[in-house]
Amino acid sequence: MELIKLTRQEFHSRKFLAVAMLHFSIVISVFSSHSTFAARYWPSQTLTEWTLSLNNGVAYITSNQIPDHCEHSRAQIDMGGTDFDRALYAYALSAKARDKSLRYVIDSDHTDCVISALDERD
């Protein structure tokens, strides 16, 4: 097995590209996904104060800035085992570690709000 050696600049440019591709795919997936059960939307308020927790295989983003129709001031990221779900959770975890604000897509018809896209903000 041959090891690939990268310079620091090559490593960081590939890392940037990977993060950019993940970001793009998360945002684009909202437009390509479909559901007959709920309408999805981007809430107008960006989450500036929020927490991320994992409980029994479900990730929760909790904030007083989440819309009132979401029970317990939280929205969940389903961790059903798909690569997309894991990527969405990793994206939220990365944003939290770097103290970023979040925009997000949730459904409008349920009290157990499900996040289907994220967009970090400075």
MARLO-539055 format. One line per field, with one value per atom (N, C-alpha, C, O, CB): residue number from 1; residue in three letters; atom name; x, y, z. Coordinates in pm, whole numbers, padded with zeros to 5 digits. Glycine has a CB too. Example, Ala and Ser with C-alpha at 12.3 -4.5 7.8 and 13.67 -1.06 7.14 Angstrom:
! MARLO-539055
nr: c(1	1	1	1	1	2	2	2	2	2);
rest: c(ALA	ALA	ALA	ALA	ALA	SER	SER	SER	SER	SER);
atom: c(N	CA	C	O	CB	N	CA	C	O	CB);
c1: c(01319	01230	01320	01424	01131	01285	01367	01290	01341	01408);
c2: c(-00569	-00450	-00330	-00332	-00447	-00225	-00106	00003	00114	-00060);
c3: c(00780	00780	00780	00846	00905	00708	00714	00787	00804	00572);
This chain:
! MARLO-539055
nr: c(1	1	1	1	1	2	2	2	2	2	3	3	3	3	3	4	4	4	4	4	5	5	5	5	5	6	6	6	6	6	7	7	7	7	7	8	8	8	8	8	9	9	9	9	9	10	10	10	10	10	11	11	11	11	11	12	12	12	12	12	13	13	13	13	13	14	14	14	14	14	15	15	15	15	15	16	16	16	16	16	17	17	17	17	17	18	18	18	18	18	19	19	19	19	19	20	20	20	20	20	21	21	21	21	21	22	22	22	22	22	23	23	23	23	23	24	24	24	24	24	25	25	25	25	25	26	26	26	26	26	27	27	27	27	27	28	28	28	28	28	29	29	29	29	29	30	30	30	30	30	31	31	31	31	31	32	32	32	32	32	33	33	33	33	33	34	34	34	34	34	35	35	35	35	35	36	36	36	36	36	37	37	37	37	37	38	38	38	38	38	39	39	39	39	39	40	40	40	40	40	41	41	41	41	41	42	42	42	42	42	43	43	43	43	43	44	44	44	44	44	45	45	45	45	45	46	46	46	46	46	47	47	47	47	47	48	48	48	48	48	49	49	49	49	49	50	50	50	50	50	51	51	51	51	51	52	52	52	52	52	53	53	53	53	53	54	54	54	54	54	55	55	55	55	55	56	56	56	56	56	57	57	57	57	57	58	58	58	58	58	59	59	59	59	59	60	60	60	60	60	61	61	61	61	61	62	62	62	62	62	63	63	63	63	63	64	64	64	64	64	65	65	65	65	65	66	66	66	66	66	67	67	67	67	67	68	68	68	68	68	69	69	69	69	69	70	70	70	70	70	71	71	71	71	71	72	72	72	72	72	73	73	73	73	73	74	74	74	74	74	75	75	75	75	75	76	76	76	76	76	77	77	77	77	77	78	78	78	78	78	79	79	79	79	79	80	80	80	80	80	81	81	81	81	81	82	82	82	82	82	83	83	83	83	83	84	84	84	84	84	85	85	85	85	85	86	86	86	86	86	87	87	87	87	87	88	88	88	88	88	89	89	89	89	89	90	90	90	90	90	91	91	91	91	91	92	92	92	92	92	93	93	93	93	93	94	94	94	94	94	95	95	95	95	95	96	96	96	96	96	97	97	97	97	97	98	98	98	98	98	99	99	99	99	99	100	100	100	100	100	101	101	101	101	101	102	102	102	102	102	103	103	103	103	103	104	104	104	104	104	105	105	105	105	105	106	106	106	106	106	107	107	107	107	107	108	108	108	108	108	109	109	109	109	109	110	110	110	110	110	111	111	111	111	111	112	112	112	112	112	113	113	113	113	113	114	114	114	114	114	115	115	115	115	115	116	116	116	116	116	117	117	117	117	117	118	118	118	118	118	119	119	119	119	119	120	120	120	120	120	121	121	121	121	121	122	122	122	122	122);
rest: c(MET	MET	MET	MET	MET	GLU	GLU	GLU	GLU	GLU	LEU	LEU	LEU	LEU	LEU	ILE	ILE	ILE	ILE	ILE	LYS	LYS	LYS	LYS	LYS	LEU	LEU	LEU	LEU	LEU	THR	THR	THR	THR	THR	ARG	ARG	ARG	ARG	ARG	GLN	GLN	GLN	GLN	GLN	GLU	GLU	GLU	GLU	GLU	PHE	PHE	PHE	PHE	PHE	HIS	HIS	HIS	HIS	HIS	SER	SER	SER	SER	SER	ARG	ARG	ARG	ARG	ARG	LYS	LYS	LYS	LYS	LYS	PHE	PHE	PHE	PHE	PHE	LEU	LEU	LEU	LEU	LEU	ALA	ALA	ALA	ALA	ALA	VAL	VAL	VAL	VAL	VAL	ALA	ALA	ALA	ALA	ALA	MET	MET	MET	MET	MET	LEU	LEU	LEU	LEU	LEU	HIS	HIS	HIS	HIS	HIS	PHE	PHE	PHE	PHE	PHE	SER	SER	SER	SER	SER	ILE	ILE	ILE	ILE	ILE	VAL	VAL	VAL	VAL	VAL	ILE	ILE	ILE	ILE	ILE	SER	SER	SER	SER	SER	VAL	VAL	VAL	VAL	VAL	PHE	PHE	PHE	PHE	PHE	SER	SER	SER	SER	SER	SER	SER	SER	SER	SER	HIS	HIS	HIS	HIS	HIS	SER	SER	SER	SER	SER	THR	THR	THR	THR	THR	PHE	PHE	PHE	PHE	PHE	ALA	ALA	ALA	ALA	ALA	ALA	ALA	ALA	ALA	ALA	ARG	ARG	ARG	ARG	ARG	TYR	TYR	TYR	TYR	TYR	TRP	TRP	TRP	TRP	TRP	PRO	PRO	PRO	PRO	PRO	SER	SER	SER	SER	SER	GLN	GLN	GLN	GLN	GLN	THR	THR	THR	THR	THR	LEU	LEU	LEU	LEU	LEU	THR	THR	THR	THR	THR	GLU	GLU	GLU	GLU	GLU	TRP	TRP	TRP	TRP	TRP	THR	THR	THR	THR	THR	LEU	LEU	LEU	LEU	LEU	SER	SER	SER	SER	SER	LEU	LEU	LEU	LEU	LEU	ASN	ASN	ASN	ASN	ASN	ASN	ASN	ASN	ASN	ASN	GLY	GLY	GLY	GLY	GLY	VAL	VAL	VAL	VAL	VAL	ALA	ALA	ALA	ALA	ALA	TYR	TYR	TYR	TYR	TYR	ILE	ILE	ILE	ILE	ILE	THR	THR	THR	THR	THR	SER	SER	SER	SER	SER	ASN	ASN	ASN	ASN	ASN	GLN	GLN	GLN	GLN	GLN	ILE	ILE	ILE	ILE	ILE	PRO	PRO	PRO	PRO	PRO	ASP	ASP	ASP	ASP	ASP	HIS	HIS	HIS	HIS	HIS	CYS	CYS	CYS	CYS	CYS	GLU	GLU	GLU	GLU	GLU	HIS	HIS	HIS	HIS	HIS	SER	SER	SER	SER	SER	ARG	ARG	ARG	ARG	ARG	ALA	ALA	ALA	ALA	ALA	GLN	GLN	GLN	GLN	GLN	ILE	ILE	ILE	ILE	ILE	ASP	ASP	ASP	ASP	ASP	MET	MET	MET	MET	MET	GLY	GLY	GLY	GLY	GLY	GLY	GLY	GLY	GLY	GLY	THR	THR	THR	THR	THR	ASP	ASP	ASP	ASP	ASP	PHE	PHE	PHE	PHE	PHE	ASP	ASP	ASP	ASP	ASP	ARG	ARG	ARG	ARG	ARG	ALA	ALA	ALA	ALA	ALA	LEU	LEU	LEU	LEU	LEU	TYR	TYR	TYR	TYR	TYR	ALA	ALA	ALA	ALA	ALA	TYR	TYR	TYR	TYR	TYR	ALA	ALA	ALA	ALA	ALA	LEU	LEU	LEU	LEU	LEU	SER	SER	SER	SER	SER	ALA	ALA	ALA	ALA	ALA	LYS	LYS	LYS	LYS	LYS	ALA	ALA	ALA	ALA	ALA	ARG	ARG	ARG	ARG	ARG	ASP	ASP	ASP	ASP	ASP	LYS	LYS	LYS	LYS	LYS	SER	SER	SER	SER	SER	LEU	LEU	LEU	LEU	LEU	ARG	ARG	ARG	ARG	ARG	TYR	TYR	TYR	TYR	TYR	VAL	VAL	VAL	VAL	VAL	ILE	ILE	ILE	ILE	ILE	ASP	ASP	ASP	ASP	ASP	SER	SER	SER	SER	SER	ASP	ASP	ASP	ASP	ASP	HIS	HIS	HIS	HIS	HIS	THR	THR	THR	THR	THR	ASP	ASP	ASP	ASP	ASP	CYS	CYS	CYS	CYS	CYS	VAL	VAL	VAL	VAL	VAL	ILE	ILE	ILE	ILE	ILE	SER	SER	SER	SER	SER	ALA	ALA	ALA	ALA	ALA	LEU	LEU	LEU	LEU	LEU	ASP	ASP	ASP	ASP	ASP	GLU	GLU	GLU	GLU	GLU	ARG	ARG	ARG	ARG	ARG	ASP	ASP	ASP	ASP	ASP);
atom: c(N	CA	C	O	CB	N	CA	C	O	CB	N	CA	C	O	CB	N	CA	C	O	CB	N	CA	C	O	CB	N	CA	C	O	CB	N	CA	C	O	CB	N	CA	C	O	CB	N	CA	C	O	CB	N	CA	C	O	CB	N	CA	C	O	CB	N	CA	C	O	CB	N	CA	C	O	CB	N	CA	C	O	CB	N	CA	C	O	CB	N	CA	C	O	CB	N	CA	C	O	CB	N	CA	C	O	CB	N	CA	C	O	CB	N	CA	C	O	CB	N	CA	C	O	CB	N	CA	C	O	CB	N	CA	C	O	CB	N	CA	C	O	CB	N	CA	C	O	CB	N	CA	C	O	CB	N	CA	C	O	CB	N	CA	C	O	CB	N	CA	C	O	CB	N	CA	C	O	CB	N	CA	C	O	CB	N	CA	C	O	CB	N	CA	C	O	CB	N	CA	C	O	CB	N	CA	C	O	CB	N	CA	C	O	CB	N	CA	C	O	CB	N	CA	C	O	CB	N	CA	C	O	CB	N	CA	C	O	CB	N	CA	C	O	CB	N	CA	C	O	CB	N	CA	C	O	CB	N	CA	C	O	CB	N	CA	C	O	CB	N	CA	C	O	CB	N	CA	C	O	CB	N	CA	C	O	CB	N	CA	C	O	CB	N	CA	C	O	CB	N	CA	C	O	CB	N	CA	C	O	CB	N	CA	C	O	CB	N	CA	C	O	CB	N	CA	C	O	CB	N	CA	C	O	CB	N	CA	C	O	CB	N	CA	C	O	CB	N	CA	C	O	CB	N	CA	C	O	CB	N	CA	C	O	CB	N	CA	C	O	CB	N	CA	C	O	CB	N	CA	C	O	CB	N	CA	C	O	CB	N	CA	C	O	CB	N	CA	C	O	CB	N	CA	C	O	CB	N	CA	C	O	CB	N	CA	C	O	CB	N	CA	C	O	CB	N	CA	C	O	CB	N	CA	C	O	CB	N	CA	C	O	CB	N	CA	C	O	CB	N	CA	C	O	CB	N	CA	C	O	CB	N	CA	C	O	CB	N	CA	C	O	CB	N	CA	C	O	CB	N	CA	C	O	CB	N	CA	C	O	CB	N	CA	C	O	CB	N	CA	C	O	CB	N	CA	C	O	CB	N	CA	C	O	CB	N	CA	C	O	CB	N	CA	C	O	CB	N	CA	C	O	CB	N	CA	C	O	CB	N	CA	C	O	CB	N	CA	C	O	CB	N	CA	C	O	CB	N	CA	C	O	CB	N	CA	C	O	CB	N	CA	C	O	CB	N	CA	C	O	CB	N	CA	C	O	CB	N	CA	C	O	CB	N	CA	C	O	CB	N	CA	C	O	CB	N	CA	C	O	CB	N	CA	C	O	CB	N	CA	C	O	CB	N	CA	C	O	CB	N	CA	C	O	CB	N	CA	C	O	CB	N	CA	C	O	CB	N	CA	C	O	CB	N	CA	C	O	CB	N	CA	C	O	CB	N	CA	C	O	CB	N	CA	C	O	CB	N	CA	C	O	CB	N	CA	C	O	CB	N	CA	C	O	CB	N	CA	C	O	CB	N	CA	C	O	CB	N	CA	C	O	CB	N	CA	C	O	CB	N	CA	C	O	CB	N	CA	C	O	CB);
c1: c(00085	00000	00090	00180	-00097	00066	00147	00079	-00040	00170	00153	00099	00107	00203	00175	00004	00002	00048	-00009	-00140	00151	00202	00152	00166	00357	00093	00041	00117	00158	-00110	00135	00191	00081	-00036	00247	00118	00020	-00083	-00203	00092	-00039	-00129	-00226	-00345	-00050	-00176	-00263	-00366	-00483	-00180	-00320	-00410	-00523	-00640	-00334	-00488	-00589	-00682	-00801	-00522	-00631	-00718	-00815	-00931	-00635	-00769	-00859	-00960	-01076	-00778	-00917	-01008	-01116	-01234	-00931	-01074	-01170	-01270	-01390	-01098	-01221	-01307	-01408	-01525	-01224	-01362	-01452	-01561	-01678	-01372	-01524	-01623	-01720	-01840	-01552	-01668	-01754	-01852	-01970	-01669	-01806	-01894	-02002	-02117	-01813	-01965	-02063	-02166	-02286	-01993	-02121	-02210	-02307	-02427	-02128	-02254	-02336	-02438	-02555	-02248	-02396	-02488	-02598	-02710	-02412	-02566	-02668	-02773	-02893	-02605	-02730	-02824	-02904	-03026	-02749	-02840	-02907	-03007	-03110	-02805	-02980	-03069	-03209	-03305	-03011	-03221	-03353	-03439	-03559	-03341	-03378	-03453	-03482	-03577	-03377	-03404	-03426	-03506	-03556	-03295	-03518	-03594	-03743	-03783	-03547	-03822	-03965	-04031	-03985	-04024	-04139	-04216	-04361	-04391	-04163	-04450	-04592	-04650	-04768	-04668	-04569	-04619	-04606	-04687	-04550	-04510	-04490	-04427	-04346	-04404	-04465	-04400	-04275	-04277	-04497	-04166	-04041	-04012	-04052	-03924	-03941	-03908	-03783	-03743	-04026	-03722	-03609	-03668	-03717	-03504	-03665	-03713	-03634	-03516	-03703	-03699	-03635	-03525	-03430	-03739	-03534	-03435	-03320	-03342	-03501	-03198	-03078	-03054	-03073	-02954	-03012	-02982	-02844	-02743	-02988	-02840	-02712	-02675	-02557	-02716	-02775	-02753	-02825	-02948	-02804	-02745	-02805	-02714	-02594	-02832	-02775	-02699	-02727	-02831	-02734	-02633	-02646	-02630	-02534	-02539	-02725	-02716	-02756	-02826	-02807	-02709	-02740	-02803	-02745	-02611	-02924	-02996	-03069	-03157	-03095	-03033	-03098	-03099	-03200	-03241	-02989	-02977	-03042	-03054	-03034	-03085	-03143	-03063	-03037	-03295	-03023	-02952	-03054	-03144	-02843	-03039	-03131	-03054	-02949	-03207	-03109	-03062	-03169	-03285	-03036	-03127	-03219	-03185	-03068	-03215	-03288	-03267	-03401	-03505	-03200	-03399	-03519	-03556	-03664	-03500	-03467	-03490	-03560	-03591	-03359	-03585	-03657	-03805	-03856	-03635	-03876	-04017	-04104	-04075	-04073	-04209	-04295	-04367	-04399	-04397	-04391	-04464	-04379	-04432	-04511	-04248	-04159	-04160	-04126	-04014	-04200	-04211	-04075	-03974	-04273	-04072	-03952	-03842	-03726	-03897	-03878	-03780	-03663	-03548	-03728	-03694	-03587	-03634	-03754	-03540	-03535	-03559	-03460	-03352	-03544	-03495	-03411	-03350	-03405	-03491	-03235	-03171	-03187	-03130	-03018	-03264	-03284	-03151	-03082	-03392	-03117	-02992	-03025	-02983	-02909	-03101	-03151	-03048	-03082	-03260	-02923	-02820	-02779	-02693	-02865	-02839	-02798	-02674	-02648	-02913	-02599	-02481	-02520	-02448	-02405	-02634	-02679	-02705	-02664	-02806	-02772	-02800	-02671	-02658	-02885	-02577	-02448	-02374	-02310	-02360	-02382	-02316	-02382	-02314	-02320	-02513	-02584	-02545	-02523	-02736	-02537	-02494	-02349	-02318	-02509	-02262	-02122	-02110	-02027	-02039	-02192	-02193	-02233	-02170	-02289	-02338	-02382	-02276	-02250	-02514	-02214	-02109	-01990	-01936	-02062	-01952	-01843	-01878	-01796	-01809	-02000	-02044	-02044	-02004	-02185	-02089	-02091	-01950	-01925	-02165	-01859	-01721	-01654	-01564	-01640	-01698	-01639	-01726	-01702	-01615	-01829	-01917	-01984	-01988	-01837	-02037	-02105	-02255	-02309	-02074	-02320	-02466	-02517	-02442	-02517	-02644	-02701	-02831	-02915	-02724	-02847	-02977	-03014	-02926	-02975	-03141	-03185	-03319	-03393	-03193	-03349	-03478	-03551	-03496	-03462	-03676	-03760	-03895	-03929	-03777	-03971	-04106	-04200	-04173	-04153	-04307	-04398	-04522	-04600	-04438	-04543	-04669	-04665	-04768	-04715	-04549	-04537	-04480	-04412	-04450	-04509	-04449	-04313	-04229	-04541	-04290	-04157	-04086	-04087	-04165	-04024	-03965	-03839	-03754	-03933	-03827	-03712	-03632	-03686	-03758	-03502	-03412	-03373	-03332	-03286	-03385	-03348	-03237	-03192	-03469	-03191	-03077	-03021	-03094	-03117	-02892	-02824	-02735	-02685	-02741	-02717	-02628	-02563	-02632	-02705	-02431	-02365	-02340	-02322	-02233	-02340	-02317	-02217	-02203	-02450	-02146	-02050	-02122	-02059	-01947);
c2: c(-00117	00000	00124	00135	-00001	00213	00333	00449	00474	00368	00518	00633	00756	00776	00656	00838	00963	01073	01092	00993	01145	01254	01386	01413	01252	01466	01596	01707	01691	01606	01816	01933	01992	01958	02039	02078	02141	02218	02214	02236	02288	02364	02271	02301	02450	02159	02064	02005	01989	01952	01974	01917	02015	01977	01881	02142	02240	02272	02296	02368	02272	02298	02182	02204	02322	02059	01943	01941	01906	01811	01978	01985	02090	02066	02018	02208	02314	02264	02287	02440	02198	02147	02046	02049	02082	01958	01858	01925	01887	01760	02024	02096	02172	02174	02193	02235	02309	02216	02251	02384	02099	02003	01953	01938	01885	01928	01885	01994	01967	01850	02117	02231	02243	02257	02362	02236	02247	02135	02158	02247	02013	01899	01905	01862	01768	01958	01971	02072	02047	02012	02186	02290	02246	02267	02421	02185	02143	02031	02022	02097	01947	01833	01877	01803	01747	01996	02046	02062	02033	02180	02107	02131	02002	01997	02227	01900	01776	01674	01577	01716	01696	01600	01631	01744	01603	01531	01553	01480	01375	01506	01539	01476	01517	01634	01514	01421	01453	01483	01514	01338	01475	01491	01632	01670	01396	01709	01840	01937	01900	01828	02062	02168	02210	02219	02292	02234	02274	02419	02471	02183	02484	02624	02662	02593	02714	02773	02833	02936	03038	02899	02913	03017	03147	03144	02967	03258	03388	03418	03490	03498	03363	03393	03291	03170	03396	03342	03259	03221	03303	03332	03098	03054	03106	03064	02899	03196	03248	03186	03176	03401	03145	03078	02943	02937	03166	02836	02705	02598	02618	02676	02485	02371	02251	02242	02340	02159	02034	01919	01914	02026	01827	01711	01585	01592	01729	01472	01343	01257	01237	01274	01205	01128	01013	01036	01218	00891	00771	00772	00738	00760	00809	00804	00918	00913	00679	01021	01140	01261	01279	01156	01343	01467	01579	01591	01499	01662	01773	01905	01917	01757	02002	02140	02213	02218	02206	02270	02338	02485	02523	02275	02570	02714	02783	02736	02765	02892	02974	03044	03102	03077	03041	03106	03016	03059	03153	02892	02798	02836	02872	02648	02828	02868	02799	02688	02838	02869	02824	02692	02619	02929	02660	02535	02411	02300	02534	02428	02316	02293	02382	02343	02175	02139	02143	02103	02001	02191	02196	02287	02272	02057	02381	02474	02400	02440	02573	02292	02214	02154	02142	02102	02119	02048	01933	01940	02145	01828	01709	01680	01713	01591	01616	01561	01410	01348	01604	01352	01207	01138	01171	01162	01044	00971	00829	00732	00972	00818	00690	00602	00497	00713	00643	00557	00592	00525	00418	00694	00730	00820	00886	00801	00820	00907	01053	01132	00882	01089	01228	01270	01378	01247	01184	01216	01235	01329	01105	01145	01157	01283	01349	01033	01318	01439	01564	01661	01444	01563	01676	01695	01807	01656	01585	01592	01640	01724	01454	01589	01632	01780	01850	01550	01828	01969	02055	02157	01995	02013	02086	02082	02183	02028	01967	01952	02044	02108	01805	02050	02137	02284	02362	02113	02322	02461	02497	02608	02483	02406	02431	02446	02535	02318	02361	02365	02498	02544	02248	02558	02683	02803	02914	02679	02781	02887	02965	03088	02982	02893	02955	02960	02878	02878	03054	03061	02968	02930	03207	02931	02838	02889	02945	02702	02869	02874	02729	02643	02960	02701	02562	02552	02650	02500	02434	02404	02307	02205	02345	02341	02250	02236	02311	02303	02137	02120	02212	02246	01971	02251	02348	02285	02354	02449	02157	02094	02011	01960	02010	01995	01906	01979	02081	01786	01926	01981	01919	01980	01960	01798	01736	01777	01703	01578	01893	01950	01875	01844	02098	01845	01772	01865	01928	01645	01871	01953	01874	01758	01996	01937	01868	01939	01890	01855	02054	02123	02224	02276	02194	02250	02347	02437	02397	02276	02559	02655	02737	02812	02746	02724	02798	02942	02973	02730	03029	03172	03219	03160	03253	03326	03385	03464	03521	03475);
c3: c(00000	00000	00000	00083	00122	-00091	-00104	-00031	-00051	-00252	00053	00124	00036	-00038	00255	00045	-00031	00062	00169	-00089	00023	00104	00047	-00072	00111	00133	00092	00164	00279	00122	00097	00165	00252	00235	00062	00342	00431	00349	00379	00532	00246	00162	00088	00079	00062	00035	-00035	00061	00026	-00100	00183	00283	00315	00315	00411	00341	00377	00260	00281	00426	00137	00023	00003	-00032	-00105	00023	00010	00124	00102	00010	00245	00359	00332	00356	00490	00281	00249	00145	00158	00198	00042	-00064	-00008	-00044	-00175	00080	00139	00223	00214	00227	00302	00385	00295	00321	00483	00191	00099	00029	00013	-00005	-00011	-00077	00019	-00021	-00132	00145	00244	00266	00267	00378	00282	00302	00184	00204	00319	00063	-00056	-00062	-00095	-00180	-00032	-00043	00063	00037	-00030	00181	00285	00243	00257	00420	00193	00152	00030	00025	00122	-00067	-00189	-00162	-00230	-00293	-00065	-00039	-00001	-00023	00070	00056	00091	-00034	-00032	00165	-00141	-00262	-00338	-00416	-00350	-00315	-00388	-00307	-00363	-00428	-00177	-00096	-00106	-00135	00052	-00082	-00086	00029	00074	-00219	00076	00181	00164	00139	00322	00177	00167	00304	00315	00102	00408	00543	00599	00684	00632	00556	00617	00518	00433	00742	00534	00457	00533	00656	00434	00461	00526	00494	00390	00480	00587	00566	00645	00739	00606	00604	00676	00772	00726	00578	00904	00997	00980	00945	01143	01004	00982	01082	01050	00987	01202	01304	01303	01312	01442	01293	01300	01446	01535	01241	01470	01607	01646	01589	01619	01741	01789	01924	01958	01801	01998	02127	02120	02122	02249	02113	02097	02157	02173	01950	02190	02240	02151	02086	02388	02150	02074	02171	02248	01958	02169	02257	02179	02077	02383	02229	02168	02276	02383	02107	02250	02349	02280	02196	02427	02315	02259	02107	02045	02311	02048	01903	01828	01705	01856	01900	01836	01880	01999	01872	01784	01815	01825	01742	01707	01928	01949	01947	02009	02081	01877	01887	01966	01927	01745	02078	02168	02174	02183	02309	02168	02173	02196	02149	02043	02268	02284	02154	02143	02396	02056	01928	01826	01715	01871	01863	01776	01779	01886	01820	01667	01661	01767	01810	01524	01807	01916	01888	01982	01944	01762	01735	01762	01765	01590	01782	01814	01965	02043	01763	02005	02145	02215	02157	02160	02337	02422	02366	02402	02440	02280	02219	02157	02171	02324	02087	02025	01893	01866	02119	01814	01687	01683	01742	01561	01613	01615	01479	01374	01660	01485	01367	01379	01469	01354	01290	01295	01266	01170	01193	01350	01334	01290	01353	01467	01183	01135	01068	01014	01041	01071	01015	00874	00817	01020	00814	00678	00685	00785	00603	00578	00570	00581	00641	00440	00523	00530	00674	00715	00446	00752	00892	00971	01049	00956	00950	01019	00976	01059	00992	00849	00800	00858	00892	00646	00870	00928	01074	01119	00916	01149	01289	01298	01383	01357	01214	01215	01182	01239	01115	01091	01054	01174	01202	00935	01245	01364	01473	01540	01417	01492	01592	01560	01650	01600	01435	01393	01415	01463	01245	01379	01399	01547	01584	01338	01632	01776	01830	01912	01849	01787	01835	01798	01868	01777	01687	01643	01677	01629	01494	01762	01812	01699	01701	01899	01600	01487	01512	01586	01357	01450	01448	01339	01249	01426	01349	01251	01193	01264	01315	01063	00998	00974	00964	00862	00965	00958	00888	00878	01098	00840	00779	00871	00912	00634	00902	00982	00914	00823	01128	00961	00910	00988	01103	00920	00925	00987	01048	01115	00886	01026	01064	01191	01234	00953	01252	01367	01488	01475	01333	01606	01727	01754	01820	01848	01704	01708	01580	01481	01723	01582	01461	01421	01505	01482	01294	01240	01150	01060	01162	01177	01096	00972	00981	01178	00856	00732	00656	00553	00644	00707	00646	00745	00830	00513	00734	00820	00736	00631	00930	00784	00718	00828	00898	00614	00845	00953	00912	00794	00992	01013	00994	01096	01204	01005	01062	01158	01264	01353	01086);
